[in-house]
């Protein structure tokens, strides 16, 4: 990642990340007080690369994605610090109309359980980016919509343009959402739980389709998911979030097989293992912390078998533990020395 003090122009465009998030902070200002939902998050992604962001519900994954796209529910959510550099341009400094032009054109979203509006036809919605960003006529935009729906595997796509979302199956709606997101061939795609509630066959088809379109366009992809099996098959790198902060990051296979943070190891050990059909799962004990009452120490300490007195009073920062790997744990070295979880690569 480029140095946080450098300006976007300091890095040549051909080596600059397609998307770079620096020290992002998001607060929810509620009647009971302020909650920091994302606390100093940093990551980057290059074109053609897939970064998976994983963690339990409430860890801040989706809120961070909404902040990048500029679609946070405001109020009560507010970005209080950080930079979001898309192709070197800081999105947080743009007006809403300027950010709207960037969405779809350069960065797009596939939302959980499809993002289709039930009151408009599928064809009208898939055609909208061509009308809004390319100034196409209704007829030309609908023709392109038919091409896109055919490309993502909708049978008899031209005849389905006037259908409404409820007339599509769950898998077809998600395919149509992918068509909308990919309409303008964005530089970065944020896929937020793109296969949730779909059966495993459709999940595989959706991820295969995303991989194919990524190969064709060279886009970078941020994959937000709970499905660690999906991560092992699709991601180049992994960022693990807990209580709004990144606790570990590194190459996908390394993080999965040899975690450097107790939380990451807990996530991996809680996955059902096909080779051990009779073995019991090892869930992470306890519950995520109350962000209204943040601890001065490590947020994971109360659930961690490695925790010591220091962990409860002093919060560890994210530091390098080896080339391409970083962890925010005082005892990362000991966690790394634990037996490998190699079988989890093919969960």
N, C-alpha and C positions, 0 to 999 in steps of 0.2 A: 504494500500500500504506500502511496506517496505520503510524504511528511505532512502532518496536519497543519503546519504553518505555511506551506507553499500555496501559491495561487493556482487556479485551474490552468492558466497558460504556461506554467512552469514545466508541464509534462507534455511531450510530443503527442499529437492526437493518435498516432498509430500504436502507441503503447499505453495510452491512458485507459483506465477501466471504463467500460460502458456506463456503469453505475457505481458510485462511491458514496457511502454513508459515513459521516464522521461525527462521532460524539453526539448522537441524536438523543434528545430528551423530550418526552411527552408527558404532560400532566393532565389529570382529570380533576377539575375543581368542583367539588361537590359540597353540599350543605354541611357535611360532617368534617370537611377539610380537603386538603389536596392529596391526591394519590399519584405517585410517579409510576406510570405504567411501563415506560421505556426509559432506562437510565444509563445514558452514555454509550449507546450501541454504535459500533463501527463495523463496516464490512465493505467489500468491493467485489465486483464481478466483471469479467471480461466477456467480450463477444464470443459465442460458441461454448461458453462454460455454464455449468449448472451448480448453483449453490443451494443446498438444502438447509432450511432453518427449522429446527425441531425443538420440542419441549412440551411440557404438559399444558393443558388449557389454562389460560390466565397468565402465561409466561411473557406475553407481550408481542408475540409473533405477528398477529393480524394487525394490531394497533400500529406497529412499526411499518407494515406494508401500507396501511392507510395514510400514514404520515408522508411516506415517500410519494404517493400518488396525489396527495392533497385532498383526500376525501374523508378526513377525520370528522366525526360528529361534533361540530363546534357551534355553541358550547355543548358539553363541558370540557372537551378535549382541546389542548393547546400545545403546540410545539414551543418549548421554552429555550431550546439551545440546539446547536448542531448545524450541519450542512448536508445537503442532498445534491450531489453533483451528477447530473445526467449528461453524458458527452461533454463534460467540463462546465456545464451551465448549472448554477445553483438554483434549484427549483424553489427553495424557500424565499428567494428574493423576488420572484415573479409575481405579477398580478394574477388574479384568478383567471382572467381571460387568456393570459399568456400560458398558464399552466394547462388550461383546457386544450389549447392547441398542441401542447406536448403530449397529452394523454391520447393514446390511440396511434398517433404518428410515431412517437419514439419510445413510449412505455405503455404497456397495456396490462390489463388484469383479467384473469379467469377466477371468478369468485366461487366460493363453496356452494355446491348444489345449484349451479348455473345462475347466471345473472340476467335472465330474460324477464322482461316486463309482461305480466299476464294479459294486459289490455291491448297489446300491439301484436300484429302477426310476426312470425319468426322472420320471414323475408324482409319485412320493413325494418326490423331491428338490425339484421345483418347488413342491410344496405346503408344504414345511417352513417357509418364512418365515411363512405364514399361521397355522400351528399354534403356532410359537414366539413370534411377536410379536402376533398378533391373537387367540390362544386359540380358533381355529376348531375345529370337530369335523373328524374325518378326512374325512367325506363332503363337507362344505362346502369344505374346503381343496382336495380333489381337483377339485371343480367349478371352483374358481377357477384351478387349475393348467391344466385343459383350456382355459379361456378364454384364459389367457396363451399357451399353446402355439399356439393358433389365431391369436392376435394377431401372433405372431412368424413366422407362415407355415409351421407344421408341418401337412402335409396330414392330414386325418382325425384331428385332435388327440385327440379323446375316445377313440378306439380305440387310441391309442399310449401311453396313460398307464402301462400295465403293461410296456411295453418297457424293456429295459435299454440303457445307453449304447452297447454294442457293436452293437446292432441299428439304431442311427442312423448316417447318414453323417456325415462331418466337419462339413459345413455345418449339418446338423440339430442336431448336438451343440452347436455354437457358438450356434445360435439358442436352444436350450434353456437354455444358460448365461446368455444375455441375458434370457430370461424370468425366471430365478431372480433375477438382479440387479435387475430392474425390478419385481419383484413388489410391493414396498411403496412404489414411486415415490420413490426416495431423492433427497435434495437434491444429492448429488454422486456421480457414477459414475467410478470409476477403471477404464479399459479398458487392460489390459496386453497389448500385441500381440494385439488381438482378431481379426485376420485372418491371422495366421501359418499357413502350411501349407494355406491355402485357395486355390483357383484364382481368377483375377482376376474372373470373373463372380460367384462367391459373395462375394468380398471387397466388391465394389460393392454387392451386396444387403445385406450385414451393415452396412456403413457407412450406407447409405440408411435402414435400419431404425433404427439408433441415432440418426440425425439426426431421423427422424420422431418417435421417442419423446422425444427431447430437446425438440422443439418442443411436444409435447403436455403434458409435465410441467414444463418450465422448469428442468430440472436442469443443473448445471454438470458438465462432463466433462473429466477429465484423460486424455489419449490418449498412451500410452507406445508408441513404435513405432520401427522402423528404416526404415520405408517413407516416404521423403520425398515421394513422389508423393501418398500418402494424406494427408500433412500439408498439402500445398499445396491440397488440395481440401476439407479438413474443419476446419482449425484457424483460430481467431481470432488466437491468439498462440502463440509458440514459445519454449521454454526449451531451450537447448543445454547438455548436461552433458559434462564430460570429467574423468576421474580423481576423481569424487566431488564436483566443484564445478560451479557454473553459470559458463559462459564467455560466454554471450550470451543476451539475451532481448529480445523486441520483437514487433511485429505480424508476422503470418505472411508476408505478401507482402513486407514490407520486409526481413525477415531472409533470406528465400530469394533475393531479387533483388539485395540490396545488403548482404552480410554485413559485420559490423564486427569479426569475429574470424577469424584465419587458419584455425582449426580448422573453423569454420562454412563458410567458403569452400571448404575442402578437401572437406567432406562434399558440398556442392552440386556441385562440379566432378567428383566421382566418379560422379555419376548418369549413366546412359546417356541420350543426347540423340537423340530420334527424328529430328530435322531434320539430324543429322550422322551418318548411318549408317556412314560409313567412318572416322570419327574415332576415335582411341584414347581409352580412359578415362584419367583422371588420378587414380590412387589416392593416398591419403595415404601417404607413405613411412614405414617403420619400424613399430613396435608400441606399444600403450599402455604407460605406465610401470608399473614394479613398485611397488605401493602399500606393500610392506614396506620399501622404501627411498625414501621421498619426497624430492623435490628441494626445496631452499630457494627456488628460483626458479619460473618458470612450468612447469607439468607438461608443456606441449606443446612446449617450446623445442627439444627434441632432434629433433622432426619438422617444425619450422616454418621456412619459407623467409624469414620476416621476422625471425627471432631475431637478437638482438645480445647483447653481453656482459651487459648489465643483466638481460636476460630469464633468464639462467641462475643468477643469484644473488638476485634480488629478485622476489617474487611479486606480480603486479598484482592489485588488487582490482577488483570489479565497480563501474564508475562509469558515469554517464549520458554518452552520446555525442551524443544529440539527444533531442527530445521522444519519450517512450515507448520509447526504446532504451537498452540498457546493454551494456557489453562489458568483459571483463577482459583487456585487451591494452595494452601500452605504446604500440603503434603503430596503434591503432584508426583514427586519422584517415587514415593511409596505406592501410589495408585498405579503408576506405570509398571511397577515390578510385579504386580499381580498376574496370575496366569492369563494367557491370551484367550480371547473370545472368538477365535477364528471361525467357528461354525456359524456365528451370527452374520457373516458376510452373505450367506445364502439362505437367510431365513425365509 
